[in-house]
Amino acid sequence: MWLVILLLLSVFFIVVSTVKWRLHPFLSLLFAAFAFGLLAGMKPVDIINSIKQGFGGTLGAIGIVIVAGTIIGTFLEKSGGAYTMAESVLKITGKKNVPLAMGIIGYIVSIPVFCDSGFVILSPLNKALSKRAGISLAASAIALSLGLYATHTMVPPTPGPIAAAGILGADLGVVILFGLLVSIPALIVGWLFAVNSGKKIKIDPDPELSEADIKKKMEDAPSSFKAFTPIVLPIILILFKSISDLPGRPFGDGLFRSIIGFIGHPITALLIGVLIAFTLPKKLKKEMLSTSGWVGEGLINSAIIILITAAGGAFGKVLQNSGIAQVIGDTLAQANLGIWLPFIIAAGIKTAQGSSTVAIITTASLMAPLMEPLGFTSTAIKALVVVAIGAGSMVVSHANDSYFWVVTQFSRMDIKLGYRLQTLGTLFEGLAAAVIVWIISFAVV
């Protein structure tokens, strides 16, 4: 019981310290790890070793992957590739279906690009398209926001799901597969919410950029094929590796499987994506590859998320080595929460402290020592737990979430309207994703 109380106090400390005291999640997670270990009666040397193992192990597993994914996102942003991706989707959906188009665009762009950055990048285009179509900005803005959120929380190589997969030892390819299966229905629910809620609210887009300005920006942008390639190819390679590792060995055990195993490893696949991303600018300049250029900017942007992820791994390792797994695992197994447990934990942390990524990492760290006692040991169920955590990390985006302010400020919404659209929209989308995860769980357990 004491370990359970300590765990609740640790989660409470992480939430309060990051929200009220504005303590950086990196320090909050490390302080929680030390405090839990000491109060749980662990030997000081065991606490230090657990933190070192958890921090270093997590960093080694996903550090390079996060950096590579962030660099790809930076090149997409800077080169204008996001705009050509947008245009190609519009050709399929039609200009009058702007909310649907923006939801799909956001869904694709947020796989490598953080959702807040993606919203800022695509906001001028969204406003211009809404103006041309003669619709309220409310519907298209929320469709874009929820489209970005769907993959940001559930589909690698977005850092949060990658971190959770690393912490829980889930196969990244299977996580991608389940993430896509769950996020697509969630996207549809988000789009329907945006269309039905946004159409009643009139916000004049009054775009900052005219159609001519956007066309000028796109003059030097790469083709849509080139823009999609650094995102799609790594995903395909990772998926092929997962297929090759299936028990039936569909690719055999020869040279071909070895090659697929090498190039399909997340580190290799994402680095291949980085090399392809270098071809996105019309002219690649040496300055872009420097510490002060696009690569340097990507490295800086990835540093914080890497440190938070590693600190979450350290916290999780202390929990694992404290013996709490058996205590909580038995209790929760009797509670019969099943796959809803990771969703509920992530939703609580997300709602309390605002950051989806911190919610994902913290929940994964809490779930790590519980996986075996709860029977979450198969490859499929581990991946599904990662996606369930991602679904919970959507619930809900409100005033303590920086993304909430990005969406409302760039869309000319006041806080009341933000709660009515952004907060309620993320609640519906997250719950829809959780229901899909629950349905899939019957087939994989």
C-alpha positions in Angstrom: 0.0 0.0 0.0 2.9 2.4 0.8 4.3 1.9 -2.7 0.9 2.7 -4.2 0.6 5.9 -2.1 4.1 6.8 -3.1 3.3 6.4 -6.8 0.2 8.6 -6.5 2.3 11.2 -4.6 4.9 11.0 -7.4 2.3 11.6 -10.1 0.8 14.4 -8.0 4.3 16.0 -7.6 5.0 15.8 -11.4 1.7 17.5 -12.2 1.9 20.2 -9.5 5.6 21.0 -10.1 5.2 21.3 -13.8 1.9 23.2 -13.7 1.9 25.4 -10.6 5.6 25.8 -9.9 6.5 25.9 -13.6 9.3 23.4 -13.0 10.8 21.9 -16.2 9.5 18.3 -16.7 13.1 17.1 -17.0 13.9 18.0 -13.4 10.4 17.1 -12.2 10.8 13.5 -13.4 14.3 13.2 -12.0 13.3 14.6 -8.6 10.3 12.2 -8.5 12.6 9.3 -9.3 15.0 10.1 -6.5 12.2 10.8 -4.0 10.3 7.6 -4.9 13.4 5.5 -4.6 14.4 6.9 -1.2 10.9 6.8 0.3 10.4 3.3 -1.0 13.4 2.1 0.9 15.7 1.4 -2.0 19.4 1.5 -1.4 21.0 4.8 -2.6 23.4 2.9 -4.9 20.4 1.1 -6.4 18.6 4.4 -7.0 21.6 5.9 -8.8 22.1 2.8 -10.9 18.4 2.6 -11.8 18.4 6.2 -12.9 21.6 5.7 -14.9 20.2 2.6 -16.6 16.9 4.1 -17.3 18.3 7.4 -18.6 21.0 5.9 -20.8 18.9 3.0 -22.0 16.1 5.2 -23.2 18.5 7.7 -24.7 20.3 4.9 -26.6 17.0 3.5 -27.9 15.3 6.5 -29.3 17.6 9.6 -29.0 18.9 9.5 -32.6 15.4 8.7 -34.0 14.0 11.8 -32.3 16.8 14.0 -33.7 16.4 12.6 -37.2 12.6 13.1 -37.2 13.0 16.6 -36.0 15.5 17.5 -38.7 13.2 16.1 -41.4 10.4 18.2 -40.0 12.6 21.3 -40.0 13.5 20.8 -43.7 9.9 20.4 -44.6 9.0 23.6 -42.9 11.8 25.7 -44.3 11.8 24.4 -47.9 8.0 24.9 -48.4 7.4 21.2 -48.8 4.4 21.4 -46.4 2.7 23.8 -48.9 3.1 21.4 -51.9 1.8 18.6 -49.8 -1.2 20.7 -49.0 -1.8 21.5 -52.6 -1.7 17.8 -53.7 -4.3 16.9 -51.1 -6.5 19.7 -52.2 -6.5 18.4 -55.7 -8.1 15.2 -54.3 -10.6 16.7 -51.9 -11.6 19.8 -53.8 -11.3 23.4 -52.7 -14.9 23.4 -51.3 -14.0 20.7 -48.8 -11.4 22.8 -47.0 -12.1 21.4 -43.5 -11.6 17.8 -44.8 -8.5 18.9 -46.8 -7.0 20.6 -43.8 -7.7 17.7 -41.6 -5.9 15.3 -44.0 -3.0 17.8 -44.5 -2.6 18.1 -40.7 -2.8 14.4 -40.3 0.1 13.9 -42.8 2.3 16.9 -41.8 2.2 16.1 -38.0 3.9 12.7 -38.5 7.3 14.3 -38.6 6.4 17.9 -37.5 5.2 19.0 -34.0 1.5 19.9 -34.1 2.0 23.5 -32.9 4.7 24.1 -35.6 2.5 22.5 -38.2 -0.5 24.7 -37.3 1.6 27.8 -37.5 3.1 26.8 -40.9 -0.3 25.8 -42.4 -2.4 28.6 -40.8 -1.8 31.2 -43.6 -2.7 28.6 -46.2 -5.8 27.6 -44.2 -7.0 31.2 -44.0 -6.5 31.7 -47.7 -8.3 28.5 -48.6 -11.2 29.3 -46.2 -11.5 32.8 -47.7 -11.6 31.4 -51.3 -14.2 28.8 -50.3 -16.3 31.4 -48.4 -16.5 29.4 -45.2 -15.9 30.3 -41.6 -12.3 29.9 -40.3 -13.7 28.0 -37.2 -14.4 24.8 -39.0 -11.2 24.6 -41.1 -9.0 25.6 -38.1 -10.4 23.0 -35.8 -10.3 20.3 -38.5 -6.6 21.2 -39.0 -5.9 21.2 -35.3 -7.5 17.8 -34.7 -5.9 16.4 -37.9 -2.5 17.4 -36.6 -3.3 16.0 -33.1 -4.3 12.5 -34.4 -0.8 11.6 -35.7 1.1 13.8 -33.3 -0.1 11.6 -30.4 -0.3 8.1 -32.0 1.9 7.7 -35.1 5.7 7.5 -35.1 8.1 9.0 -36.0 6.4 11.7 -33.9 8.7 11.8 -30.7 6.0 11.0 -28.1 4.9 7.6 -29.5 8.6 6.8 -30.3 9.5 7.5 -26.7 6.6 5.4 -25.4 7.6 2.5 -27.7 11.2 2.7 -26.5 10.2 2.8 -22.8 7.7 -0.1 -23.2 9.8 -2.2 -25.6 7.2 -2.1 -28.3 7.9 -2.8 -31.9 7.9 0.5 -33.8 6.5 -1.0 -37.0 3.6 -2.5 -35.2 3.0 0.8 -33.3 2.9 2.6 -36.7 0.4 0.0 -38.0 -2.0 0.3 -35.0 -1.4 4.0 -34.8 -2.7 4.4 -38.4 -5.6 2.0 -37.8 -6.7 4.0 -34.8 -5.9 7.6 -35.9 -7.8 7.4 -39.2 -11.2 6.9 -37.5 -10.2 9.5 -34.9 -9.4 11.9 -37.7 -12.9 11.3 -39.2 -14.6 12.0 -35.8 -12.5 15.2 -35.4 -13.5 16.3 -38.9 -17.2 15.7 -38.3 -16.9 17.6 -35.0 -15.2 20.5 -36.7 -17.7 20.7 -39.5 -20.8 20.5 -37.3 -19.5 22.8 -34.5 -17.6 25.2 -36.7 -20.3 25.9 -39.2 -22.4 27.7 -36.6 -19.6 30.1 -35.7 -18.6 32.8 -38.0 -14.9 33.8 -38.1 -13.8 35.8 -41.1 -10.5 34.4 -42.3 -9.2 37.7 -43.7 -5.9 35.9 -44.6 -2.6 37.5 -44.0 -1.3 36.1 -47.3 -3.2 36.4 -50.6 -3.4 33.6 -53.1 -0.6 35.3 -55.1 1.6 35.5 -52.0 1.2 31.8 -51.4 2.0 30.9 -55.0 5.1 33.0 -54.7 6.2 31.1 -51.6 5.7 27.8 -53.4 7.8 28.8 -56.4 11.0 27.4 -54.9 9.2 24.6 -53.0 9.8 20.9 -53.8 7.3 18.8 -55.7 4.7 17.0 -53.6 6.4 13.6 -54.4 9.7 14.9 -53.0 8.0 16.4 -50.0 6.2 13.2 -49.1 9.2 10.9 -49.6 11.2 11.7 -46.4 8.1 10.9 -44.4 6.7 8.0 -46.3 9.9 6.0 -47.1 11.1 5.6 -43.5 7.6 4.4 -42.5 7.6 1.9 -45.3 11.1 0.6 -44.4 10.2 0.3 -40.7 7.0 -1.6 -41.6 9.0 -4.0 -43.9 11.3 -4.8 -41.0 8.4 -5.6 -38.8 7.0 -7.9 -41.4 10.3 -9.6 -41.9 10.5 -10.2 -38.1 7.2 -12.0 -37.9 7.4 -15.6 -36.6 6.5 -17.0 -40.1 9.6 -15.2 -41.5 7.9 -14.1 -44.8 11.2 -12.9 -46.2 13.2 -16.0 -45.1 16.4 -15.8 -43.1 18.9 -14.9 -45.8 20.7 -11.8 -47.1 17.5 -10.0 -48.0 16.1 -10.2 -44.5 19.4 -9.0 -43.1 19.3 -6.0 -45.5 15.7 -5.2 -44.5 16.6 -5.6 -40.9 19.4 -3.0 -41.3 17.7 -0.4 -43.4 14.3 -0.9 -41.6 15.7 -0.2 -38.2 14.2 3.1 -37.0 17.6 4.7 -36.7 18.7 3.8 -40.2 15.3 4.5 -41.7 15.1 8.0 -40.2 18.6 8.8 -41.2 17.8 7.8 -44.8 14.8 10.2 -44.4 17.2 12.9 -43.3 19.4 12.4 -46.4 16.3 12.6 -48.6 15.2 15.8 -46.8 18.5 17.4 -47.9 17.1 17.3 -51.4 14.0 19.4 -50.5 15.6 22.9 -50.9 15.9 24.2 -54.4 19.6 24.7 -53.7 21.2 23.0 -50.8 23.6 25.4 -49.1 26.4 24.5 -46.7 24.9 27.0 -44.2 21.7 24.8 -44.0 23.8 21.9 -42.7 25.7 23.9 -40.1 25.1 24.4 -36.4 23.4 27.7 -37.1 21.4 26.4 -40.1 18.4 24.2 -40.5 20.2 21.1 -39.1 21.3 23.0 -36.1 17.8 24.3 -35.5 16.5 20.7 -35.7 19.0 19.6 -33.1 18.1 22.4 -30.7 14.4 21.7 -31.1 15.0 18.0 -30.4 17.2 18.5 -27.3 14.4 19.2 -24.9 12.2 16.3 -25.9 15.2 13.9 -25.7 16.0 15.0 -22.2 12.4 14.7 -21.0 12.2 11.3 -22.6 15.4 10.0 -21.0 14.3 11.4 -17.6 11.0 9.6 -18.0 13.0 6.4 -18.7 15.0 7.0 -15.5 11.8 7.4 -13.5 10.3 4.3 -15.0 13.4 2.2 -14.2 13.3 3.3 -10.5 9.6 2.2 -10.4 10.6 -1.1 -12.1 13.3 -1.8 -9.5 11.2 -0.8 -6.5 9.0 -3.9 -6.7 5.9 -1.9 -7.3 5.0 -3.8 -10.4 3.5 -6.8 -8.5 1.6 -4.6 -6.0 -0.1 -2.4 -8.6 -0.3 -5.1 -11.3 -2.4 -7.4 -9.0 -4.6 -4.5 -7.9 -5.4 -3.2 -11.3 -5.8 -6.6 -12.8 -8.6 -7.2 -10.4 -10.1 -3.8 -11.3 -10.6 -5.2 -14.8 -9.6 -1.9 -16.5 -7.6 -3.7 -19.2 -6.5 -1.5 -22.1 -8.5 1.4 -20.7 -5.8 1.8 -17.9 -3.1 3.5 -20.0 -5.7 5.7 -21.6 -7.1 6.9 -18.3 -3.7 7.6 -16.8 -2.5 9.5 -19.8 -5.8 11.5 -20.0 -5.5 12.5 -16.4 -1.9 13.7 -16.7 -2.6 15.5 -20.0 -5.6 17.3 -18.6 -3.7 18.3 -15.5 -0.4 19.5 -16.9 -1.0 20.3 -20.6 1.7 18.7 -22.5 0.8 15.6 -24.6 4.4 14.5 -24.9 5.0 14.7 -21.1 1.8 12.8 -20.6 2.9 10.1 -23.0 6.4 9.8 -21.5 5.2 9.8 -17.9 2.4 7.3 -18.6 4.7 5.0 -20.4 7.2 5.2 -17.5 4.3 4.3 -15.1 3.1 1.5 -17.3 6.5 -0.1 -17.9 6.7 -2.0 -14.6 3.0 -3.0 -14.9 3.1 -4.6 -18.4 4.0 -8.1 -17.3 1.7 -8.3 -14.3 -1.2 -7.0 -16.4 -0.5 -9.6 -19.2 0.6 -6.9 -21.7 3.5 -9.0 -23.0 2.8 -9.8 -26.6 4.2 -7.7 -29.5 0.7 -6.6 -30.6 -0.6 -5.7 -27.1 2.5 -3.7 -26.3 2.0 -1.6 -29.4 -1.7 -1.2 -28.6 -0.8 0.1 -25.2 1.4 2.8 -26.8 -1.5 3.9 -29.0 -3.9 3.9 -26.0 -1.5 6.2 -24.2 -1.4 8.4 -27.2 -5.2 8.5 -27.3 -5.3 9.5 -23.7 -2.7 12.3 -24.3 -5.3 14.1 -26.5 -7.8 14.5 -23.6 -8.0 17.4 -23.2 -6.3 20.5 -24.7 -7.2 23.6 -22.7 -5.6 26.7 -21.2 -2.6 25.0 -19.7 -1.6 23.6 -23.1 0.6 25.8 -25.4 -1.1 24.2 -28.4 -4.5 25.5 -27.2 -3.1 29.1 -27.4 -1.5 28.5 -30.8 -4.8 27.3 -32.3 -6.9 30.0 -30.7 -4.6 32.9 -31.4 -3.9 32.0 -35.0 -7.6 31.4 -35.6 -9.0 34.6 -33.9 -10.8 32.7 -31.2 -11.3 34.0 -27.6 -10.8 31.6 -24.7 -14.5 30.8 -24.4 -14.7 29.8 -28.0 -11.4 27.9 -27.7 -13.0 25.7 -24.9 -16.1 25.2 -27.0 -14.1 24.1 -30.1 -10.5 23.0 -29.3 -11.1 21.5 -25.8 -14.3 19.7 -26.7 -12.9 18.6 -30.0 -9.9 16.9 -28.4 -12.2 15.2 -25.9 -14.3 13.7 -28.6 -11.3 12.7 -30.8 -9.5 11.1 -27.8 -12.5 9.2 -26.7 -13.1 8.0 -30.2 -9.5 6.7 -30.5 -9.8 5.0 -27.1 -13.0 3.1 -28.3 -11.2 2.0 -31.4 -8.2 0.7 -29.3 -10.7 -1.1 -27.1 -12.3 -2.8 -30.1 -9.0 -3.8 -31.6 -7.8 -5.2 -28.2 -10.4 -8.0 -28.4 -8.6 -9.3 -31.5 -5.0 -9.1 -30.1 -5.4 -10.2 -26.5 
